[in-house]
Amino acid sequence: MAATERIIFQPYIWGKPKRGAAQLEPGTPIVCRSVEEGRRRTDKVAARGTSMAGAILVRMEVDEDAGDYGEPEILESVGDVPEMED
């Protein structure tokens, strides 16, 4: 099977601290049907229309049969999200 494009909405929430400050934690990733659907989700987070701290919208090529996952391309990042490494 050939690689297919996947659009992933990755939300982040502030977790409850056991000690000290709250920790930023990833929520459940959501596979979107299109970039537009993903942008609607990030727009809602940016407008503070959810309880999410922030979100990242990524696009990547995936070949599940071969177990190959391409480099994620960050399309949008809103709110509080972890620092990205280069």
NORHU-V267595 format. One record per residue. N is the residue number from 0. RES is the residue in one small letter. PHI is phi in degrees with one decimal (* if undefined). PSI is psi in whole degrees, -180 to 180 (none if undefined). NEAR is the number of other ideal C-beta (glycine too) atoms within 12 Angstrom. Layout:
n=N res=RES phi=PHI psi=PSI near=NEAR
n=N res=RES phi=PHI psi=PSI near=NEAR
This chain:
n=0 res=m phi=* psi=141 near=10
n=1 res=a phi=-78.6 psi=161 near=11
n=2 res=a phi=-67.9 psi=144 near=16
n=3 res=t phi=-122.8 psi=154 near=18
n=4 res=e phi=-80.8 psi=135 near=23
n=5 res=r phi=-123.0 psi=137 near=29
n=6 res=i phi=-110.8 psi=119 near=32
n=7 res=i phi=-118.7 psi=128 near=34
n=8 res=f phi=-99.1 psi=115 near=40
n=9 res=q phi=-110.3 psi=104 near=39
n=10 res=p phi=-82.8 psi=159 near=32
n=11 res=y phi=-131.3 psi=144 near=30
n=12 res=i phi=-130.7 psi=159 near=23
n=13 res=w phi=-86.3 psi=117 near=20
n=14 res=g phi=-79.9 psi=159 near=16
n=15 res=k phi=-76.8 psi=127 near=11
n=16 res=p phi=-75.8 psi=143 near=11
n=17 res=k phi=-84.1 psi=-39 near=8
n=18 res=r phi=-147.7 psi=140 near=7
n=19 res=g phi=79.9 psi=-150 near=8
n=20 res=a phi=-77.7 psi=158 near=10
n=21 res=a phi=-64.9 psi=149 near=15
n=22 res=q phi=-108.5 psi=140 near=17
n=23 res=l phi=-76.8 psi=126 near=23
n=24 res=e phi=-126.7 psi=145 near=20
n=25 res=p phi=-73.1 psi=140 near=23
n=26 res=g phi=-89.9 psi=-169 near=25
n=27 res=t phi=-75.2 psi=124 near=14
n=28 res=p phi=-67.5 psi=148 near=21
n=29 res=i phi=-122.2 psi=126 near=24
n=30 res=v phi=-81.1 psi=124 near=22
n=31 res=c phi=-98.6 psi=151 near=26
n=32 res=r phi=-74.0 psi=-26 near=16
n=33 res=s phi=-155.0 psi=166 near=17
n=34 res=v phi=-62.2 psi=-39 near=21
n=35 res=e phi=-60.9 psi=-42 near=16
n=36 res=e phi=-62.0 psi=-44 near=19
n=37 res=g phi=-62.5 psi=-41 near=33
n=38 res=r phi=-66.8 psi=-35 near=23
n=39 res=r phi=-61.6 psi=-40 near=23
n=40 res=r phi=-66.8 psi=-45 near=35
n=41 res=t phi=-67.3 psi=-35 near=35
n=42 res=d phi=-61.3 psi=-40 near=20
n=43 res=k phi=-65.2 psi=-41 near=23
n=44 res=v phi=-65.2 psi=-44 near=32
n=45 res=a phi=-61.7 psi=-34 near=22
n=46 res=a phi=-82.6 psi=5 near=14
n=47 res=r phi=61.7 psi=33 near=15
n=48 res=g phi=-87.3 psi=8 near=15
n=49 res=t phi=-138.6 psi=175 near=22
n=50 res=s phi=-89.6 psi=5 near=15
n=51 res=m phi=-75.2 psi=145 near=30
n=52 res=a phi=-76.7 psi=-33 near=26
n=53 res=g phi=-175.9 psi=-178 near=31
n=54 res=a phi=-161.5 psi=156 near=42
n=55 res=i phi=-125.4 psi=138 near=36
n=56 res=l phi=-111.0 psi=122 near=38
n=57 res=v phi=-125.6 psi=153 near=31
n=58 res=r phi=-120.6 psi=138 near=27
n=59 res=m phi=-153.3 psi=155 near=25
n=60 res=e phi=-90.9 psi=133 near=20
n=61 res=v phi=-131.7 psi=131 near=23
n=62 res=d phi=-120.3 psi=92 near=16
n=63 res=e phi=-65.0 psi=-35 near=15
n=64 res=d phi=-62.1 psi=-40 near=10
n=65 res=a phi=-89.1 psi=-11 near=13
n=66 res=g phi=74.8 psi=24 near=10
n=67 res=d phi=-97.7 psi=133 near=16
n=68 res=y phi=-129.8 psi=120 near=18
n=69 res=g phi=-72.8 psi=173 near=18
n=70 res=e phi=-64.6 psi=131 near=12
n=71 res=p phi=-71.5 psi=138 near=22
n=72 res=e phi=-105.1 psi=118 near=19
n=73 res=i phi=-78.1 psi=118 near=24
n=74 res=l phi=-89.8 psi=-34 near=27
n=75 res=e phi=-159.3 psi=147 near=29
n=76 res=s phi=-141.4 psi=124 near=26
n=77 res=v phi=-133.0 psi=150 near=29
n=78 res=g phi=70.5 psi=-154 near=30
n=79 res=d phi=-87.4 psi=115 near=24
n=80 res=v phi=-135.5 psi=159 near=29
n=81 res=p phi=-65.3 psi=156 near=18
n=82 res=e phi=-65.6 psi=139 near=11
n=83 res=m phi=-95.4 psi=137 near=12
n=84 res=e phi=-90.8 psi=145 near=6
n=85 res=d phi=-83.4 psi=none near=5
